[in-house]
Amino acid sequence: MVGGRLWAVRADRLLSIVLLLQSRGRLTAAQLAGQLGVSVRTIYRDMLALGTAGIPVYADPAGYQLVDGYRTQLTGLTADEARGLVLAGLPGPAAQLGLAGAVAAAQLKLSAALPDDLRERAERMRQRFHLDAPGWYHDGDHADHLAAVAEAVWHQQVVAVRYETWTSVVERRLEPYGLVLKAGTWYLVAGAKTAIRTYKVNQILDLTVLPERFDWPDGFDLAGHWRDHIVEFRSRLHQGDAWVRFSPAALDRLPHLMGRAVADAAAAGERQPDGWTLACVPIESESHAEGLFLRLGAEVEVLSPATLRARIAATVACLAALYRDTVS
């Protein structure tokens, strides 16, 4: 059985060599070894095996290449490669899901199957455009159970999880319907009792894949459900309003610090004689708004609600007391 697996691995590698030469032309042994993660000596042995098998590959001082006009039709996708196609433009997430190798193989097979002119255009796109999903201050999600969740989603298997919420650790039995990658973070959309809920995969502390399977909900659409979830989430963000004065410098920073809704509301505000702008802006909660407004320092003045103004004043007073001895 072990020998069979080793032969399958080598057969895949030999096919990959042929497809690489077919799609990219002449390549050196070192370039092929780097692409396939093997030694140059292994490439020499593989080239001998290809020649023995009748593949018209030859070597010259510049590297290996196929005889002009030769094309293999062995470009069919495996099941894993087909699954990985949806992540072909996202190598990071593909690796997190354990599909990096399958995605690379699928891309190679698709490239080899394209006519020369289309393959050249595809290669130029790959060279010139790259999608990096996470933000500048976030290196991507570190979710220990992501691969197991993905397998459960794919095979429609029920999972038991221990999950960390904002306030406690809970245990849930979930029917995992789908995974969503949003701003570098993975979310699991799953059925829990009678409701469909969303869970951060990186907050799953323990996960057990159960032997029982579940039926796909009639009419359920993951993309549509996620759109509705985003709309509902954004509607919950606006829990009140605050009357605020913004300096010109603060107005410039609002889109980056407080989002488009606050920035648009501030831009529609009333310009005052001192150059500042008075506006009524949406807030999520007073505690949340306090942290955001404090990021603007002395470039913002909250007028109401009075409780929010008092919170900010108290925090500023504490800061002043903390730094009083260092001010000359």
Contacts in CASP RR format, 6 or more apart in sequence:
PFRMAT RR
TARGET T0000
AUTHOR 0000-0000-0000
METHOD contacts of the structure
MODEL  1
MVGGRLWAVRADRLLSIVLLLQSRGRLTAAQLAGQLGVSVRTIYRDMLAL
GTAGIPVYADPAGYQLVDGYRTQLTGLTADEARGLVLAGLPGPAAQLGLA
GAVAAAQLKLSAALPDDLRERAERMRQRFHLDAPGWYHDGDHADHLAAVA
EAVWHQQVVAVRYETWTSVVERRLEPYGLVLKAGTWYLVAGAKTAIRTYK
VNQILDLTVLPERFDWPDGFDLAGHWRDHIVEFRSRLHQGDAWVRFSPAA
LDRLPHLMGRAVADAAAAGERQPDGWTLACVPIESESHAEGLFLRLGAEV
EVLSPATLRARIAATVACLAALYRDTVS
10 46 0 8 1.000
10 49 0 8 1.000
12 105 0 8 1.000
13 36 0 8 1.000
13 38 0 8 1.000
13 46 0 8 1.000
14 46 0 8 1.000
14 49 0 8 1.000
14 50 0 8 1.000
14 53 0 8 1.000
15 72 0 8 1.000
15 74 0 8 1.000
16 35 0 8 1.000
16 36 0 8 1.000
16 105 0 8 1.000
16 108 0 8 1.000
17 32 0 8 1.000
17 36 0 8 1.000
17 43 0 8 1.000
17 46 0 8 1.000
17 47 0 8 1.000
17 50 0 8 1.000
18 50 0 8 1.000
18 55 0 8 1.000
18 57 0 8 1.000
18 66 0 8 1.000
18 72 0 8 1.000
18 74 0 8 1.000
19 72 0 8 1.000
19 75 0 8 1.000
19 108 0 8 1.000
19 109 0 8 1.000
19 111 0 8 1.000
19 112 0 8 1.000
20 27 0 8 1.000
20 32 0 8 1.000
20 35 0 8 1.000
20 108 0 8 1.000
21 27 0 8 1.000
21 57 0 8 1.000
21 64 0 8 1.000
21 65 0 8 1.000
21 66 0 8 1.000
22 66 0 8 1.000
22 70 0 8 1.000
22 71 0 8 1.000
22 72 0 8 1.000
22 112 0 8 1.000
23 108 0 8 1.000
23 111 0 8 1.000
23 112 0 8 1.000
23 114 0 8 1.000
23 119 0 8 1.000
25 65 0 8 1.000
25 66 0 8 1.000
26 60 0 8 1.000
26 62 0 8 1.000
26 63 0 8 1.000
26 64 0 8 1.000
26 65 0 8 1.000
27 35 0 8 1.000
27 63 0 8 1.000
27 64 0 8 1.000
27 65 0 8 1.000
28 62 0 8 1.000
28 63 0 8 1.000
28 64 0 8 1.000
29 40 0 8 1.000
29 43 0 8 1.000
29 44 0 8 1.000
29 47 0 8 1.000
29 63 0 8 1.000
29 64 0 8 1.000
30 40 0 8 1.000
32 43 0 8 1.000
32 64 0 8 1.000
33 39 0 8 1.000
33 40 0 8 1.000
33 42 0 8 1.000
33 43 0 8 1.000
36 43 0 8 1.000
47 57 0 8 1.000
47 59 0 8 1.000
47 64 0 8 1.000
50 57 0 8 1.000
51 57 0 8 1.000
55 66 0 8 1.000
55 70 0 8 1.000
55 72 0 8 1.000
56 66 0 8 1.000
56 67 0 8 1.000
56 70 0 8 1.000
57 64 0 8 1.000
57 65 0 8 1.000
57 66 0 8 1.000
57 67 0 8 1.000
58 64 0 8 1.000
58 65 0 8 1.000
58 67 0 8 1.000
71 112 0 8 1.000
72 112 0 8 1.000
75 109 0 8 1.000
75 110 0 8 1.000
75 112 0 8 1.000
75 113 0 8 1.000
76 109 0 8 1.000
77 85 0 8 1.000
77 106 0 8 1.000
77 109 0 8 1.000
78 102 0 8 1.000
78 105 0 8 1.000
80 99 0 8 1.000
80 102 0 8 1.000
81 102 0 8 1.000
81 103 0 8 1.000
81 105 0 8 1.000
81 106 0 8 1.000
81 109 0 8 1.000
82 106 0 8 1.000
83 99 0 8 1.000
83 102 0 8 1.000
83 154 0 8 1.000
84 94 0 8 1.000
84 99 0 8 1.000
84 102 0 8 1.000
84 103 0 8 1.000
84 106 0 8 1.000
85 103 0 8 1.000
85 106 0 8 1.000
87 93 0 8 1.000
87 94 0 8 1.000
87 97 0 8 1.000
87 99 0 8 1.000
87 103 0 8 1.000
88 94 0 8 1.000
88 103 0 8 1.000
88 106 0 8 1.000
88 107 0 8 1.000
89 103 0 8 1.000
89 131 0 8 1.000
90 131 0 8 1.000
90 133 0 8 1.000
90 181 0 8 1.000
91 100 0 8 1.000
91 103 0 8 1.000
92 100 0 8 1.000
92 133 0 8 1.000
93 133 0 8 1.000
93 181 0 8 1.000
93 184 0 8 1.000
93 186 0 8 1.000
94 100 0 8 1.000
94 101 0 8 1.000
94 102 0 8 1.000
94 103 0 8 1.000
96 141 0 8 1.000
96 143 0 8 1.000
96 146 0 8 1.000
96 147 0 8 1.000
96 186 0 8 1.000
97 146 0 8 1.000
97 147 0 8 1.000
97 150 0 8 1.000
97 179 0 8 1.000
98 147 0 8 1.000
98 150 0 8 1.000
110 122 0 8 1.000
111 119 0 8 1.000
111 122 0 8 1.000
111 123 0 8 1.000
112 119 0 8 1.000
114 122 0 8 1.000
133 140 0 8 1.000
133 181 0 8 1.000
133 183 0 8 1.000
133 184 0 8 1.000
134 140 0 8 1.000
134 141 0 8 1.000
134 183 0 8 1.000
134 184 0 8 1.000
135 183 0 8 1.000
135 184 0 8 1.000
138 183 0 8 1.000
138 184 0 8 1.000
140 184 0 8 1.000
140 185 0 8 1.000
141 181 0 8 1.000
141 184 0 8 1.000
141 185 0 8 1.000
141 186 0 8 1.000
141 201 0 8 1.000
141 202 0 8 1.000
142 202 0 8 1.000
143 149 0 8 1.000
143 186 0 8 1.000
143 201 0 8 1.000
143 202 0 8 1.000
143 204 0 8 1.000
144 202 0 8 1.000
144 204 0 8 1.000
145 161 0 8 1.000
145 201 0 8 1.000
145 204 0 8 1.000
145 206 0 8 1.000
145 207 0 8 1.000
146 179 0 8 1.000
146 186 0 8 1.000
146 201 0 8 1.000
148 159 0 8 1.000
148 207 0 8 1.000
148 209 0 8 1.000
149 159 0 8 1.000
149 176 0 8 1.000
149 179 0 8 1.000
149 188 0 8 1.000
149 201 0 8 1.000
149 204 0 8 1.000
149 207 0 8 1.000
150 179 0 8 1.000
151 157 0 8 1.000
151 209 0 8 1.000
152 158 0 8 1.000
152 159 0 8 1.000
152 176 0 8 1.000
152 209 0 8 1.000
153 176 0 8 1.000
153 177 0 8 1.000
153 178 0 8 1.000
153 179 0 8 1.000
153 188 0 8 1.000
155 213 0 8 1.000
156 175 0 8 1.000
156 213 0 8 1.000
156 214 0 8 1.000
156 215 0 8 1.000
156 216 0 8 1.000
157 176 0 8 1.000
157 209 0 8 1.000
157 210 0 8 1.000
157 211 0 8 1.000
157 212 0 8 1.000
157 213 0 8 1.000
157 214 0 8 1.000
158 173 0 8 1.000
158 174 0 8 1.000
158 175 0 8 1.000
158 209 0 8 1.000
158 210 0 8 1.000
158 212 0 8 1.000
158 213 0 8 1.000
158 214 0 8 1.000
159 173 0 8 1.000
159 174 0 8 1.000
159 176 0 8 1.000
159 190 0 8 1.000
159 207 0 8 1.000
159 208 0 8 1.000
159 209 0 8 1.000
159 210 0 8 1.000
160 171 0 8 1.000
160 172 0 8 1.000
160 173 0 8 1.000
160 174 0 8 1.000
160 207 0 8 1.000
160 208 0 8 1.000
160 210 0 8 1.000
161 171 0 8 1.000
161 172 0 8 1.000
161 174 0 8 1.000
161 199 0 8 1.000
161 204 0 8 1.000
161 205 0 8 1.000
161 206 0 8 1.000
161 207 0 8 1.000
161 208 0 8 1.000
162 169 0 8 1.000
162 170 0 8 1.000
162 171 0 8 1.000
162 204 0 8 1.000
162 205 0 8 1.000
162 206 0 8 1.000
162 207 0 8 1.000
163 169 0 8 1.000
163 170 0 8 1.000
163 171 0 8 1.000
163 172 0 8 1.000
163 199 0 8 1.000
163 203 0 8 1.000
163 204 0 8 1.000
163 205 0 8 1.000
164 203 0 8 1.000
164 204 0 8 1.000
164 205 0 8 1.000
165 203 0 8 1.000
169 205 0 8 1.000
172 192 0 8 1.000
173 192 0 8 1.000
173 210 0 8 1.000
174 188 0 8 1.000
174 190 0 8 1.000
174 191 0 8 1.000
174 192 0 8 1.000
174 199 0 8 1.000
175 190 0 8 1.000
175 191 0 8 1.000
175 192 0 8 1.000
175 214 0 8 1.000
176 188 0 8 1.000
176 189 0 8 1.000
176 190 0 8 1.000
176 191 0 8 1.000
177 189 0 8 1.000
177 190 0 8 1.000
177 191 0 8 1.000
177 196 0 8 1.000
177 216 0 8 1.000
177 217 0 8 1.000
177 220 0 8 1.000
177 222 0 8 1.000
177 225 0 8 1.000
178 188 0 8 1.000
178 189 0 8 1.000
178 190 0 8 1.000
178 222 0 8 1.000
179 186 0 8 1.000
179 187 0 8 1.000
179 188 0 8 1.000
179 189 0 8 1.000
179 201 0 8 1.000
180 186 0 8 1.000
180 187 0 8 1.000
180 189 0 8 1.000
180 198 0 8 1.000
180 222 0 8 1.000
180 226 0 8 1.000
181 187 0 8 1.000
185 200 0 8 1.000
185 202 0 8 1.000
186 200 0 8 1.000
186 201 0 8 1.000
186 202 0 8 1.000
187 198 0 8 1.000
187 199 0 8 1.000
187 200 0 8 1.000
187 201 0 8 1.000
188 198 0 8 1.000
188 199 0 8 1.000
188 200 0 8 1.000
188 201 0 8 1.000
188 204 0 8 1.000
189 196 0 8 1.000
189 197 0 8 1.000
189 198 0 8 1.000
189 222 0 8 1.000
189 225 0 8 1.000
189 226 0 8 1.000
189 229 0 8 1.000
190 196 0 8 1.000
190 197 0 8 1.000
190 198 0 8 1.000
190 199 0 8 1.000
191 197 0 8 1.000
196 217 0 8 1.000
196 220 0 8 1.000
196 225 0 8 1.000
198 229 0 8 1.000
236 284 0 8 1.000
237 261 0 8 1.000
237 282 0 8 1.000
237 284 0 8 1.000
238 261 0 8 1.000
238 282 0 8 1.000
238 283 0 8 1.000
238 284 0 8 1.000
239 283 0 8 1.000
239 284 0 8 1.000
239 285 0 8 1.000
240 282 0 8 1.000
240 283 0 8 1.000
241 280 0 8 1.000
241 281 0 8 1.000
241 282 0 8 1.000
241 283 0 8 1.000
242 280 0 8 1.000
242 281 0 8 1.000
242 283 0 8 1.000
242 289 0 8 1.000
242 302 0 8 1.000
242 303 0 8 1.000
242 304 0 8 1.000
242 305 0 8 1.000
242 308 0 8 1.000
243 278 0 8 1.000
243 279 0 8 1.000
243 280 0 8 1.000
243 302 0 8 1.000
243 303 0 8 1.000
243 304 0 8 1.000
244 266 0 8 1.000
244 278 0 8 1.000
244 279 0 8 1.000
244 280 0 8 1.000
244 281 0 8 1.000
244 293 0 8 1.000
244 300 0 8 1.000
244 301 0 8 1.000
244 302 0 8 1.000
244 303 0 8 1.000
245 272 0 8 1.000
245 276 0 8 1.000
245 277 0 8 1.000
245 278 0 8 1.000
245 300 0 8 1.000
245 301 0 8 1.000
245 303 0 8 1.000
246 254 0 8 1.000
246 266 0 8 1.000
246 276 0 8 1.000
246 277 0 8 1.000
246 279 0 8 1.000
246 296 0 8 1.000
246 299 0 8 1.000
246 300 0 8 1.000
247 275 0 8 1.000
247 276 0 8 1.000
247 299 0 8 1.000
247 300 0 8 1.000
248 275 0 8 1.000
248 276 0 8 1.000
248 277 0 8 1.000
249 299 0 8 1.000
250 296 0 8 1.000
250 299 0 8 1.000
250 300 0 8 1.000
251 263 0 8 1.000
251 266 0 8 1.000
251 267 0 8 1.000
251 277 0 8 1.000
253 296 0 8 1.000
253 299 0 8 1.000
254 262 0 8 1.000
254 263 0 8 1.000
254 266 0 8 1.000
255 263 0 8 1.000
257 292 0 8 1.000
257 295 0 8 1.000
257 296 0 8 1.000
258 281 0 8 1.000
258 292 0 8 1.000
261 281 0 8 1.000
261 282 0 8 1.000
262 281 0 8 1.000
262 282 0 8 1.000
265 279 0 8 1.000
265 280 0 8 1.000
265 281 0 8 1.000
265 282 0 8 1.000
266 277 0 8 1.000
266 279 0 8 1.000
266 281 0 8 1.000
267 277 0 8 1.000
267 279 0 8 1.000
268 279 0 8 1.000
269 277 0 8 1.000
269 278 0 8 1.000
269 279 0 8 1.000
269 280 0 8 1.000
270 277 0 8 1.000
270 278 0 8 1.000
270 279 0 8 1.000
271 277 0 8 1.000
272 278 0 8 1.000
276 301 0 8 1.000
278 303 0 8 1.000
283 289 0 8 1.000
283 308 0 8 1.000
286 305 0 8 1.000
286 307 0 8 1.000
286 308 0 8 1.000
286 311 0 8 1.000
287 311 0 8 1.000
289 302 0 8 1.000
289 308 0 8 1.000
290 308 0 8 1.000
290 311 0 8 1.000
290 312 0 8 1.000
290 315 0 8 1.000
293 300 0 8 1.000
293 302 0 8 1.000
293 312 0 8 1.000
294 312 0 8 1.000
294 315 0 8 1.000
294 316 0 8 1.000
302 308 0 8 1.000
302 309 0 8 1.000
302 312 0 8 1.000
303 309 0 8 1.000
END
